[in-house]
Amino acid sequence: MKLSRFAAFASSLLLGSVLALTGAGAAQAAESAAVDYVALGDSYSSGVGAGSYDSASGDCKRSTKAYPRLWANANAPSSFAFTACSGAVTTDVTTKQLGPLTSATDLVSLTVGGNDAGFADVMTTCVLQSESTCVNRVNQAKAYVDSTLPARLDSVYNAIRAKAPAARVVVLGYPRFYQLGGSCIAGLSETERAAINGASDHLNAAVAKRAADHGFAFSSVVPAFTGHEICSGSAWLHSVNWLNIGESYHPTAAGQSGGYLPSFRSAA
């Protein structure tokens, strides 16, 4: 049966659209494959808490379920260097992690600043000591973020830009830890939880400001983690884990794949 002139015309348009979309998809795949990607940062980027650690990474605990590895698996970049390390502070990034960066680097991801601000000590203080001591320690951390952290972040960001002048740099923030008024019965008080959440917001604001001033993209993970905080009943963060204390207050595998990965993907 012969096609009418209109049907033939419509068919040709449809075929042309399919071929155009296929060509665009191929071009995007080729563009993705040409990316040289370097993942820097602390335990939130190395994947502590997600399990499945690469034994070769030792104490850095780089997980195969961390968002940098998940992104690389999905996008097949032409090169991928994963140097993020558990416990890293800003000086660790500048002195130990920047080796893979070159003028050919296209994409960089980074989380850093939480350890400089005393994240581990804040949480230890709040878990083991009184409410007032907890709030005081949180306020000390916020004062550090105001007075000292910006210059430390500047040092890291300047070093990244010097070694990778053409790269798109995506700086990711930290989640709020607690859903207030949530399902937790024991543990920290609401006052302590609110103070800790406020400190996370304070840290994120400082990191975002410094990233923007350096022309870097900042991607907040707070929206992705909303509804999945500790006390939510569907947490993507570990609470205190006395059997594996290092994983406490870190994203689970679901937190990496459902929280950090889409937040990075949207800004990469």
C-alpha distance (Angstrom), angle and dihedral (degrees) to the residues before:
residue distance angle dihedral
M1 . . .
K2 3.78 . .
L3 3.79 119.7 .
S4 3.77 117.8 -122.1
R5 3.76 116.2 -113.7
F6 3.84 89.9 -105.4
A7 3.79 92.9 48.2
A8 3.77 91.2 48.9
F9 3.79 90.8 49.1
A10 3.82 91.8 48.6
S11 3.79 90.7 48.0
S12 3.78 91.4 52.1
L13 3.80 90.7 50.5
L14 3.79 91.4 49.7
L15 3.79 92.0 48.7
G16 3.78 90.7 48.0
S17 3.80 90.7 50.6
V18 3.80 91.9 50.2
L19 3.79 91.7 49.5
A20 3.80 91.1 46.6
L21 3.81 91.8 50.5
T22 3.79 90.8 46.3
G23 3.77 89.8 50.6
A24 3.81 91.2 48.6
G25 3.79 90.1 49.6
A26 3.78 91.0 50.7
A27 3.79 90.5 48.3
Q28 3.81 90.9 50.3
A29 3.79 90.6 49.0
A30 3.79 90.5 49.9
E31 3.80 90.5 48.1
S32 3.80 91.0 49.2
A33 3.79 91.9 48.4
A34 3.81 90.6 54.0
V35 3.81 93.9 58.2
D36 3.80 119.5 114.0
Y37 3.82 104.7 -154.2
V38 3.81 129.7 -169.4
A39 3.83 122.2 -173.1
L40 3.81 115.5 -155.7
G41 3.77 135.3 171.7
D42 3.77 147.8 63.5
S43 3.80 135.7 -42.6
Y44 3.80 93.4 -60.7
S45 3.80 87.7 64.1
S46 3.81 97.6 35.8
G47 3.80 88.9 55.5
V48 3.80 104.3 -116.6
G49 3.78 106.5 175.9
A50 3.80 94.7 29.4
G51 3.82 95.5 85.5
S52 3.80 125.0 -147.6
Y53 3.81 93.6 95.5
D54 3.78 121.7 -170.6
S55 3.79 104.4 -116.1
A56 3.80 90.2 -147.8
S57 3.81 89.5 63.8
G58 3.81 92.3 63.9
D59 3.80 115.1 -173.3
C60 3.82 90.7 -2.5
K61 3.83 86.8 75.8
R62 3.78 98.8 -153.4
S63 3.76 107.6 -171.2
T64 3.79 128.0 -147.9
K65 3.83 84.0 -139.9
A66 3.81 95.4 55.4
Y67 3.80 116.0 115.9
P68 3.84 95.5 -111.4
R69 3.80 91.5 56.2
L70 3.81 92.1 43.4
W71 3.81 90.9 51.5
A72 3.80 91.8 47.5
N73 3.80 91.6 49.0
A74 3.80 90.8 51.9
N75 3.80 97.6 43.0
A76 3.81 104.2 33.8
P77 3.81 97.3 -144.0
S78 3.78 117.2 -159.5
S79 3.81 88.1 -114.1
F80 3.78 134.1 10.5
A81 3.80 126.1 -171.6
F82 3.80 117.9 -175.2
T83 3.81 111.8 -166.5
A84 3.82 102.0 148.4
C85 3.78 111.1 129.2
S86 3.79 137.4 -163.5
G87 3.78 112.6 -104.7
A88 3.80 95.0 16.5
V89 3.78 119.5 158.8
T90 3.79 125.2 -168.6
T91 3.80 94.1 -86.8
D92 3.81 90.5 52.0
V93 3.79 89.8 56.5
T94 3.80 93.2 51.0
T95 3.81 96.4 43.2
K96 3.81 103.0 35.1
Q97 3.80 111.7 20.8
L98 3.80 110.5 44.5
G99 3.81 98.4 75.9
P100 3.84 95.5 102.9
L101 3.82 93.6 52.3
T102 3.81 115.3 106.3
S103 3.77 139.1 155.5
A104 3.83 86.3 -89.4
T105 3.81 94.3 58.8
D106 3.80 109.8 117.2
L107 3.80 103.8 -179.9
V108 3.81 135.1 28.5
S109 3.80 129.4 -179.3
L110 3.79 124.8 -165.0
T111 3.79 144.6 175.7
V112 3.79 115.7 -178.1
G113 3.80 140.1 137.9
G114 3.79 102.8 66.1
N115 3.78 94.6 91.5
D116 3.82 92.3 45.2
A117 3.80 87.9 55.7
G118 3.82 91.3 53.0
F119 3.80 99.8 -104.5
A120 3.82 95.4 164.7
D121 3.80 94.5 46.8
V122 3.80 92.2 47.1
M123 3.78 91.9 54.1
T124 3.82 93.2 43.9
T125 3.80 90.6 50.4
C126 3.79 92.7 48.7
V127 3.79 94.5 47.3
L128 3.81 96.4 46.3
Q129 3.80 105.7 30.8
S130 3.78 140.8 50.9
E131 3.77 127.1 -65.6
S132 3.79 93.0 -109.9
T133 3.81 92.0 48.9
C134 3.79 89.4 49.7
V135 3.80 93.6 51.2
N136 3.80 91.3 46.5
R137 3.81 90.8 51.9
V138 3.81 90.7 48.8
N139 3.81 89.8 52.1
Q140 3.80 90.3 50.6
A141 3.79 89.4 54.0
K142 3.80 91.3 49.9
A143 3.81 90.2 50.6
Y144 3.81 88.8 52.9
V145 3.80 89.9 51.1
D146 3.81 88.9 54.3
S147 3.79 99.1 42.9
T148 3.80 108.7 31.0
L149 3.79 113.9 10.7
P150 3.83 98.6 70.3
A151 3.81 92.8 63.6
R152 3.80 90.7 46.6
L153 3.79 91.0 51.7
D154 3.80 90.0 47.6
S155 3.80 89.0 55.5
V156 3.80 92.0 53.5
Y157 3.78 95.2 43.7
N158 3.81 92.7 47.3
A159 3.80 90.9 50.6
I160 3.81 92.1 49.8
R161 3.80 92.5 49.4
A162 3.80 92.3 47.4
K163 3.81 92.3 54.6
A164 3.81 97.8 36.3
P165 3.81 106.0 30.3
A166 3.81 95.7 167.0
A167 3.80 99.9 40.9
R168 3.78 126.1 116.3
V169 3.80 103.4 -126.9
V170 3.80 118.1 -155.7
V171 3.80 115.6 -166.3
L172 3.79 113.8 -165.1
G173 3.77 125.7 -157.8
Y174 3.79 134.2 -143.9
P175 3.81 129.8 -93.5
R176 3.77 126.4 -114.3
F177 3.78 104.5 -103.8
Y178 3.78 102.4 -145.2
Q179 3.76 140.2 47.6
L180 3.79 102.5 -141.8
G181 3.77 114.7 -132.7
G182 3.78 87.5 17.9
S183 3.78 133.7 140.9
C184 3.82 98.9 -76.2
I185 3.79 111.5 118.2
A186 3.80 102.2 176.6
G187 3.78 132.1 28.7
L188 3.77 126.7 52.9
S189 3.77 121.8 16.1
E190 3.80 121.6 -111.4
T191 3.80 87.9 -108.6
E192 3.79 90.9 56.7
R193 3.80 92.8 44.8
A194 3.78 91.4 50.1
A195 3.81 91.1 48.7
I196 3.81 91.6 51.2
N197 3.81 91.8 48.2
G198 3.78 89.3 49.3
A199 3.80 90.6 52.2
S200 3.79 90.4 52.0
D201 3.81 90.3 52.1
H202 3.80 89.9 47.7
L203 3.80 91.6 51.5
N204 3.80 92.7 46.4
A205 3.80 91.4 51.6
A206 3.80 91.6 52.5
V207 3.81 93.3 46.8
A208 3.81 91.8 47.0
K209 3.81 91.7 50.5
R210 3.78 94.3 51.1
A211 3.81 92.1 44.4
A212 3.80 91.6 51.7
D213 3.80 91.9 48.2
H214 3.81 88.4 56.6
G215 3.79 93.8 47.3
F216 3.80 93.2 -108.2
A217 3.79 125.6 138.2
F218 3.79 117.0 -112.4
S219 3.78 119.2 -155.2
S220 3.79 119.3 -167.8
V221 3.80 116.5 -146.9
V222 3.81 92.9 -166.2
P223 3.83 94.8 95.0
A224 3.81 92.2 50.0
F225 3.82 92.2 49.4
T226 3.80 95.0 45.9
G227 3.79 106.3 118.5
H228 3.80 90.5 19.9
E229 3.80 101.3 72.6
I230 3.79 123.5 119.7
C231 3.84 108.2 -74.1
S232 3.81 91.4 29.5
G233 3.79 96.0 104.6
S234 3.82 88.5 -123.8
A235 3.78 100.7 59.6
W236 3.80 123.3 179.2
L237 3.81 89.2 -172.3
H238 3.78 129.7 72.5
S239 3.77 116.2 -120.7
V240 3.81 118.8 -151.5
N241 3.80 108.1 -36.2
W242 3.79 107.9 -169.0
L243 3.82 91.1 -174.8
N244 3.81 92.2 55.1
I245 3.78 105.8 17.8
G246 3.81 93.5 176.1
E247 3.81 91.4 66.8
S248 3.81 93.4 54.2
Y249 3.81 113.7 120.2
H250 3.80 93.3 7.6
P251 3.80 128.4 118.9
T252 3.77 118.9 -90.7
A253 3.80 120.7 -133.9
A254 3.82 87.0 -88.1
G255 3.80 89.2 52.3
Q256 3.79 90.3 54.6
S257 3.81 95.9 45.9
G258 3.82 98.2 35.1
G259 3.81 100.2 31.8
Y260 3.78 113.8 25.3
L261 3.80 101.1 28.1
P262 3.83 97.5 57.0
S263 3.80 90.7 41.1
F264 3.80 89.9 54.7
R265 3.80 93.7 40.9
S266 3.80 91.8 54.6
A267 3.80 91.6 56.1
A268 3.82 102.0 34.0
